[in-house]
Amino acid sequence: MDGVRKTFDEWAQNGRAELMEIEHGKNVSKFLDSITFDEPFSFLDVGCGNGWVVRKIAKQSNCKKAVGIDKSKKMIIQAEKKTDSKKEEFVHTDVESWKYKGKFDFIFSMEALYYSDSIDEALKKIFQLLRPGGQFFCGTDFYTDNKATARWKDVMKIQMHLHSKKEWKEFFKNAGFQVKTKHIKDLKSRKKWKREYGTLFVIGTKI
Ligand SMILES: C[S@@+](CC[C@H](N)C(=O)[O-])C[C@H]1O[C@@H](n2cnc3c(N)ncnc32)[C@H](O)[C@@H]1O
């Protein structure tokens, strides 16, 4: 079993999935609350963990379907247990090899893409999974500019690709996206990096 899957299978069972929900929740909610979901839409969360973003989005009245995928089987089991709406669906798969024929209006991913074997391959697949005009929202706390997070790689001891904001933008452009970025800071946080850098959201639009 690969290290990423093994680590997150453990996190699904030791309370770390809920801790991520708390740790990421504030900035992710702030970001998602800035998006206008004013037309019926479908939504995919790549690396959904215990599924908290899928449950949050499914509550939007215009949401027709919210799907979460994760390469950790145990995360998907947790997500399925917590399901609270028929609009939600969870699938155990990595994004790269997922065989899915439909298209999504919005794709989201928080702190997941940099664990993939190849960010290029993952982005290529996400681009294919979007309908024309669709958008991909990719949140990361782990990026070169945010120096305090670079040491996470030594702590985690699994594959984590560290890139700068500039490099992330290039990845998106190479996959065919039109790209914008947004920093969401938490000015009240005790952590300096959350106040000064915060979560980097790379926003890709498929024209
Ligand atoms: C740090 S956790 C973040 C979970 C959730 N997005 C959150 O913010 O709470 C990263 C998750 O991404 C999943 N993951 C990593 N690489 C993936 C891939 N290539 N395809 C699907 N899931 C992946 C992991 O199994 C893990 O559950």
The ligand as an SDF file (V2000), in Angstrom:
LIG
                    3D

 27 29  0  0  0  0  0  0  0  0999 V2000
   -4.7140   16.3800    4.2350 C   0  0  0  0  0  0  0  0  0  0  0  0
   -6.1240   15.4040    3.8260 S   0  0  0  0  0  0  0  0  0  0  0  0
   -7.3590   16.6510    3.5210 C   0  0  0  0  0  0  0  0  0  0  0  0
   -8.7740   16.1060    3.6220 C   0  0  0  0  0  0  0  0  0  0  0  0
   -9.8840   17.1330    3.3890 C   0  0  0  0  0  0  0  0  0  0  0  0
   -9.7810   17.7330    2.0680 N   0  0  0  0  0  0  0  0  0  0  0  0
   -9.8550   18.1880    4.4630 C   0  0  0  0  0  0  0  0  0  0  0  0
   -9.5100   19.3410    4.1670 O   0  0  0  0  0  0  0  0  0  0  0  0
  -10.1800   17.8650    5.6180 O   0  0  0  0  0  0  0  0  0  0  0  0
   -5.7290   14.8460    2.1810 C   0  0  0  0  0  0  0  0  0  0  0  0
   -6.6990   13.7830    1.6420 C   0  0  0  0  0  0  0  0  0  0  0  0
   -6.4850   13.6390    0.2450 O   0  0  0  0  0  0  0  0  0  0  0  0
   -6.4960   12.2640   -0.1010 C   0  0  0  0  0  0  0  0  0  0  0  0
   -5.7190   12.1160   -1.3320 N   0  0  0  0  0  0  0  0  0  0  0  0
   -4.3910   12.3480   -1.4890 C   0  0  0  0  0  0  0  0  0  0  0  0
   -4.0320   12.1520   -2.7710 N   0  0  0  0  0  0  0  0  0  0  0  0
   -5.1690   11.8140   -3.4490 C   0  0  0  0  0  0  0  0  0  0  0  0
   -5.4400   11.4740   -4.8090 C   0  0  0  0  0  0  0  0  0  0  0  0
   -4.4710   11.4590   -5.7170 N   0  0  0  0  0  0  0  0  0  0  0  0
   -6.7240   11.1810   -5.1630 N   0  0  0  0  0  0  0  0  0  0  0  0
   -7.7140   11.1850   -4.2270 C   0  0  0  0  0  0  0  0  0  0  0  0
   -7.4890   11.4570   -2.9170 N   0  0  0  0  0  0  0  0  0  0  0  0
   -6.2460   11.7900   -2.5330 C   0  0  0  0  0  0  0  0  0  0  0  0
   -5.9150   11.5790    1.1270 C   0  0  0  0  0  0  0  0  0  0  0  0
   -6.2480   10.2110    1.2030 O   0  0  0  0  0  0  0  0  0  0  0  0
   -6.4910   12.4060    2.2660 C   0  0  0  0  0  0  0  0  0  0  0  0
   -7.7030   11.8950    2.7710 O   0  0  0  0  0  0  0  0  0  0  0  0
  1  2  1  0
  2  3  1  0
  2 10  1  0
  3  4  1  0
  4  5  1  0
  5  6  1  0
  5  7  1  0
  7  8  2  0
  7  9  1  0
 10 11  1  0
 11 12  1  0
 11 26  1  0
 12 13  1  0
 13 14  1  0
 13 24  1  0
 14 15  1  0
 14 23  1  0
 15 16  2  0
 16 17  1  0
 17 18  1  0
 17 23  2  0
 18 19  1  0
 18 20  2  0
 20 21  1  0
 21 22  2  0
 22 23  1  0
 24 25  1  0
 24 26  1  0
 26 27  1  0
M  CHG  2   2   1   9  -1
M  END
$$$$
